[in-house]
Amino acid sequence: MKAAVLKGPNILEMSDIAIPEAAPGELILRVRAATVCGTDLRILTGRKTKGVRFPSVIGHEFAGEVVQAGNGVSLFKVGDRVSMDPVMPCLSCAYCKNGHENVCQNRQAMGYEFDGAFAEYIRIPTLALRSGNVFHMPDEMSYEAAALAEPLACCINGQRNAGVKMGDSVVILGAGPIGLMHAALARLSGARQVIVSEPNASRRQAAADRGVDHVCDPSSESLPEFVRARTDGLGADVVILAIGVPALADEALTIVRKGGRVNLFAGFSAGDKSSMDVNLIHYNELIVTGASALSRRDYELAMNMLSSRQIDAEQLITHRFGVADSLTAFQEAGSGRALKVAICND
């Protein structure tokens, strides 16, 4: 089968590798849609290393069709349309037992410890079925929409940590697909206004087209002044950092009101440092949170929101490629021209 094989930092090659076979308790899926994540780009460039192997197939946002079910598999059969929460918890560590499986001490993930989805076929390990990470897709749901359940579920986790609620003024830094998902979720939570800051003109337009209230070009406008002018001089109730730039973490503290919440949603690269003004946190009584991965409950909620079109995330997909063109797909995803890039296998 064709697969995009990661052989080292900045070395991604199209290769012909063996089609996997299902051992007892496993599934083999024909990958029908896989989307490229900003994390995939960080893995490719060596800026994210935990759990990454060489050589391996990466890709963790996907959906597909069951083509083989191993002995002992009873909940799935050949022909089933499925998607998967790619982060598999151990269910037995202290964090799992206390409702924080997304930060499981022993978690394993597709595209990391297990080969991922930038290939024609993918093997789903017994662990995933045992932990309930594999989901049947509703009949009306497209494979592309199901592939986007993973990033949406991560955003749901971040929104919960940020405490977005009715009447809030929410500022989102970054208008990539993650930022736009956060904007849509904030609206559903009852935010009275959503402000997006984004230097890329096409992404600012994408945010405006998707109904955000205000868009700021931080390269030509003062973001703190822009936010204060729209929040009675106080600042935002919530600021969500949807791009992993440490300097923006510093700026987030200057645009949130006293008692406000800042969520550092985006992942940062290994070695990144921030010079956050801790006095702003201290004297302004700010709440600063992070966001790590997702839980199965968030994934199921994301699937429901996507299938019912509460969130129309498919409109975020601007470029589509076949598996054989996976390298071009990665180039486009990193160019800044695309929102979300999908690799499809019809």
N, C-alpha and C positions, 0 to 999 in steps of 0.2 A: 504494500500500500504506500501511497505518497504521504509524507509527513515532513513538517518543518522541525528539524532536529537542532537543538541548541548544543553546540560543541564546545563553547567557551564564551567568555565575555565578548560581545560584538561578533560572534561567529554563529550565524544561523544559516543552515543549509537545507535545501530540499533534498530528501533522500527517499529511497525505496527500502522499506523495512517490512518485516514479517507482520502479517495480520495476527493480532493476538487471539488466543484461544481461551475459552472460559473454563476455569477450574471449578470444582464444586463450590457452590455459593456465590459465583460471580456472574456478571453480565458482560456481553460485548454489544456495544452500540455502534451503529453507523452514525457518525456525527453529521447532523443535518445543518446545524448553525453553531458557530463559535465566534464570539466577539473579542476584539483586542482591547485589553485593559491598559491603563497607564502603568499598572504594576508590571505587566508583561514587558513594557518598554524598559522599565527600571531593571528587570531581571536580565534582559538582553544586554544592556549596557554595563552590567556589573554593579549597579547601584543598590540592588537588593540581592542578598546572598543566602539568607536563612532558608534551609530546606531545598535549595537549588542544587541539582546534580548535573554532571556532564559525562556523557551525552544524555540528553533527555528531550522529551516532547513537552513543551509548556502549553498553557492555555487552560483557564479554569472557568470561563463563562460559556456554557454550552447546553445544547439539547440534541436529542437524537432518537433513533429508532432501534429497539432491541432486535438484534439479529441472531443472538445465541444466548441461551440461559443455561447455566451450569446445573449439575445435579443438586437437588436440595432447594432450588429457588422456586418458591411457590407464589409469590406476590406479583411476579412479572412473567410475561411470555413473549415469544417472538412476535413482532409486529407492534408491540406497545410503544406509544410515543411518551418519552420520559425526559425529565431534566433533573439536575442534581445540585444540591448544596455541596460545593466542593470541599468544604472544611469539615473534616470528620473528627468529632470529639471522642475522647476515650470513655466518657460517661462515669468514670470512677474517681477522678482526681478531686481535690478539694474545691476547685473552681466549678467543675461540672456539677458537683453535688449541691452547690450553692447558687445555681441558676446562671452561671457565667461561662457556659460552654464555649463561647466565642474566644475566650482566653485560656482554654484548656491547656494544661501543662504538657500534654502529650498529643496534641492535635496533629493530624496529618492531612494533606490536601492534594487534590488533583492538580497536576501541573508543577508539583513540587516533589514530594516523596513518591508520588505515582505519576506515570506519564499522562500528559494532558491531551487537549482537544484539537490542537492544530494538526490534525491527521484525518484520514478517512474513517478510521475506526478507533475506539477507545475501550479499554478494559476497565470495568467498574469492580473494585475489589469487594470481597466479602464484608470487610469492615463497614463499607458504605451502606450495604443493605441491612446489616445488623443494627446499625445506629439510626436507621430511618432517614438517610440523607437523599434517597432517590424518590422522586415524585412522579405520579402519572400526570400527564398534561391534559387539561380540558380539551374536548374535541374541537372547540372553536379557536383555540389558541395556536398561533404560529410558532414555528421553531425559533425564529428570531426573537419574538417577544419572550419566550421561555428562557433563552440564553441571557436575557437582560435581568432576569430575576435576581441573580447573584449581586450585581452592583446595586440594584434597587434595595435589596435586603440590607446591604451594608449601610446605605443611606438611612434606612429606617432606624437602624441601630444608632447612627450618629444623631439623628433628630431626637430620639428618645434621650440620649445623653445630654443634648443641648436644651431639652425641656421646652421646645417650641410649642406655643399655646395660642389660643384665641386672642386677637388684639395685638400681638407682638409686631414690632418692626424688626425684620430680619434682613441682615446683610450677608451676601454670599460672595466670597472672594474666589473668582474663577467661574467661567461660563462654558466649561467643557461639559461632557455628558453627565458627570457627577454633579457639577454645580447646577445644571438644569434639572436633574432629578431632585436635588434638594429644594430648588425653587418650587417645583410642583408639589412636593410633600408639605412644604411650609404653607402653601395655599390651602391644602386640604386640612391642615391643622388649625386653620382660622387666622393666620397672620393677616394683619390689616394692610401691610405693604411689604413687598419684597424688593430689595435693592441689590443689584448685581454689579460687581466691579470686574472689568475684563479689558486688557489692553488690545486684544485681537478684535479688529473691526467686524469680521464675519461672525465671530462668536457673540459679540455684543448684539448684532442684528438677530442672531438666533434666539438670544434671551428675550429681546423685544418682541419677536414674532411669537414667542410662547407665553406671552402675557405677564412678564414681570413689570413692576410699576415704574422702576427707574433703572437706567443703565449708566454707569460711570466709566469713562476712559481715564484710568489713573495715570496714564502717561502724559495727559494734558490737563487734567483737573486734579485739584486737591481732594482726595477721598475723604479725609476728616471733615472738611468744609462741606462737601457734597452731602455727607450723611447728616451732619448737624442741621443743615438747612431744611432737611426733610423730617427731622425728629424733634422739633421745637428746641433745638440747641442742646439736647440731652445726649444723643447718641442712640445706637441701636439697642434693642432688648437682647438680641441674639446675633452673634457673628459666627459664621461657619466658614472655615478655611478649607476650600475644595481644591486647592493646589498646594503641593508640597514645597513651598518656598519659605525658608525660615524667616526671612525679613518680613514676610506678610504676617507671620505669627506676632511679631513685634507690633506691626501696625494695627492688628486686630484689637489690641488692648487700648488703642487711642480712639477707636470709633464706637466702643460699647459704653453704654451709660453705667453709672454707679449701680452696683447690684446686678449687673447684666451677666450674660453667659457667653463664653467663647468656646467653640468646639473645634479642636485641631483634628479635623476629619482626615485630611489627606496624609498619606504616608510620606515620610521624609527619607532621603537617601542616607546610607551608612556614613557616619562621620559628620552629618550636618549639625551645625551649632546655631543656637539662637541667643540673642542678648536681651531677652524679655525683661522689661522694667518691672521687677518684682514689687516695687512700691506702688505701681498702678494696681496690681492685684490686691495688695494689702490694704491700701487706704480707700480704694474704690469698692472693696468687698466683692471682687469679681469671682465668678465660678468658671474655672477653666477645665475642660474635659478633653479626653481623647476619644478615639473610636477604633476598635480593632475587629475587623472581619464581620461575622454575622452568626446568627443562631438559626436552628431549624425552624423555630417559630417565626422569625423574621422572613425567612425564605418562603414559608408557606403563605404568609401575609402578602409578600411581594407577588407571588404567583396569582393570588386572588385579585390583587389590585390591577395587575396587567391583563389578566383574562377578562375582567369586567370593564376594562378600559377606564378605570378611575385614573390610572396613569397610562398615557399613550406613549410609551417609551420607544416604540418602533420608529416614531418620527425622528428620533435621535440618530438613527442609522442613515448615514449619508453616502457611504461607499460600500460596495459588495464585491467580493472576489471569490474565485474558486480556490480549492485547496492547492492546486498547482501554482497559484499566484500568491501564496502566503507571504513570500518575501516582499513583494510589491505592497501587499496589504500592510505589513509592518512599516514600510517606508511612508505610506500615506498616513498611517495612524500617528507617526511621529512628526509629520510635516506641519501640523497646525492648521491645515486646510480642512480636515475632516472633523466631524463630531465623533461619531461612533463608526468603526469599521467592522464589517461582518465577513467571515469566511464561511461560505455556504457550500454544501455538497448535495446537489439535487438528485 
